[in-house]
Amino acid sequence: MNSSRTLSPAGSDAPSSEEAKPGFRTKTIATRITPEELAEVEAAAERDGKSLAEWLRELVLNSARQCPADSVELLLSEVAATRYMLLTLFHATAEARRDGVDLLPETVLKIRDTADRRKLQTARKMLEEFFAQGDPEANQTGGRP
């Protein structure tokens, strides 16, 4: 999947993007894969009970929209957000007490919004680092001796 390009179907009467009706799919994306890769992709689509086109479209759009790829990524992103919020709230509360002021509701909302914005990126980074370790023993102990 080294190169890809966006194409209009050859010889089709599909309208250009300016003329297309909203919600109608008029563009295609092409890429080259080996026969073995095609077999893997077709098997994955069949396993999910979807056509190849439907499976690929969903995968591409989910990735483009930054949706979690699976339940593990979703759960890890929520754990990362919760961890960020707790640590940040503890720190902000300690600073507010030190300064003799109350923690403002706007501050809490800002912390929540920041956690939501960064949770998926944080989860993906954690998973990448975990799998990049490569050592089977490190993966079993979470990278700790």
C-alpha positions in Angstrom: 0.0 0.0 0.0 2.8 2.3 -0.9 0.9 4.5 -3.3 -2.6 5.5 -3.6 -4.6 8.1 -5.6 -8.1 9.3 -5.8 -9.8 8.5 -9.1 -13.2 9.0 -10.8 -14.5 5.7 -12.3 -13.2 5.4 -15.8 -15.8 6.1 -18.4 -18.5 6.8 -15.8 -21.1 9.4 -16.0 -20.6 10.3 -12.4 -20.9 14.0 -11.8 -17.9 16.1 -10.7 -17.7 16.9 -7.0 -19.3 20.3 -7.7 -22.3 18.7 -9.4 -22.7 15.7 -7.1 -25.7 15.4 -4.9 -24.8 15.7 -1.2 -24.5 12.2 0.4 -23.8 10.3 -2.8 -20.4 8.6 -3.2 -18.9 9.6 -6.5 -15.2 9.1 -5.9 -13.0 6.0 -5.7 -9.7 5.3 -4.1 -7.3 2.7 -5.6 -4.2 1.0 -4.3 -2.1 -2.0 -5.2 -1.7 -5.0 -3.0 -0.3 -8.5 -3.4 -2.6 -11.5 -4.0 -1.7 -12.7 -0.5 -2.7 -9.3 1.0 -5.9 -9.4 -1.0 -6.8 -12.8 0.5 -6.2 -11.4 4.0 -8.3 -8.4 3.4 -11.1 -10.4 1.8 -11.1 -12.9 4.7 -11.3 -10.0 7.2 -14.3 -8.5 5.4 -16.0 -11.9 5.3 -15.3 -12.4 9.0 -17.1 -9.2 9.7 -20.0 -10.1 7.4 -19.4 -7.2 5.0 -18.6 -6.7 1.4 -15.0 -5.9 0.6 -16.0 -2.3 -0.4 -18.1 -1.8 2.7 -15.4 -3.1 5.0 -12.6 -1.0 3.4 -14.8 2.1 3.4 -15.6 1.7 7.1 -12.0 1.1 8.0 -10.7 4.1 6.0 -13.4 6.5 7.3 -12.9 5.3 10.9 -9.2 5.9 10.7 -9.7 9.3 9.1 -12.2 10.3 11.7 -9.9 9.1 14.5 -12.3 6.6 15.9 -11.0 3.8 18.0 -10.0 0.8 16.0 -11.2 -1.7 18.5 -12.5 -2.1 22.0 -9.0 -2.3 23.5 -8.1 1.1 22.0 -11.4 2.5 23.2 -11.0 1.3 26.8 -7.3 2.4 26.9 -8.3 5.8 25.6 -10.9 6.2 28.4 -8.4 5.0 31.0 -5.8 7.5 29.7 -8.4 10.3 29.9 -9.4 9.3 33.4 -5.8 9.2 34.5 -5.1 12.6 32.9 -8.2 14.2 34.6 -7.4 12.8 38.0 -3.8 13.8 38.1 -4.6 17.3 36.6 -7.5 17.8 39.0 -5.4 16.8 42.0 -2.7 19.2 40.9 -5.1 22.1 40.2 -6.8 21.5 43.6 -3.5 21.6 45.4 -2.5 24.8 43.7 -5.9 26.4 44.4 -5.7 25.4 48.1 -2.1 26.7 48.3 -3.3 30.0 46.9 -6.3 30.1 49.2 -8.9 30.1 46.3 -11.5 27.7 45.0 -11.1 25.6 41.9 -13.4 27.2 39.3 -16.0 25.1 37.4 -14.5 26.5 34.2 -11.2 24.9 35.1 -12.7 21.5 35.6 -14.5 21.7 32.3 -11.3 22.8 30.6 -9.5 19.8 32.1 -12.3 17.4 30.9 -12.2 18.9 27.4 -8.5 18.6 27.2 -8.6 14.9 28.3 -11.3 14.2 25.7 -9.2 15.8 22.9 -6.0 13.9 23.7 -7.3 10.5 24.9 -7.2 8.6 21.6 -3.8 10.0 20.6 -2.4 9.0 24.0 -3.9 5.5 23.8 -2.4 4.9 20.4 1.0 6.2 21.5 0.8 3.8 24.5 0.0 0.9 22.3 2.7 1.7 19.8 5.3 1.9 22.5 4.1 -1.3 24.0 4.3 -3.3 20.8 7.5 -1.6 19.7 9.3 -3.3 22.6 9.4 -6.4 20.6 10.8 -8.6 23.4 8.2 -11.2 24.4 9.3 -11.1 28.0 9.0 -7.3 28.1 5.5 -7.6 26.7 4.5 -10.0 29.5 5.8 -7.7 32.2 4.7 -4.4 30.7 8.3 -3.5 30.0 9.3 -3.7 33.7 12.2 -6.0 34.9 
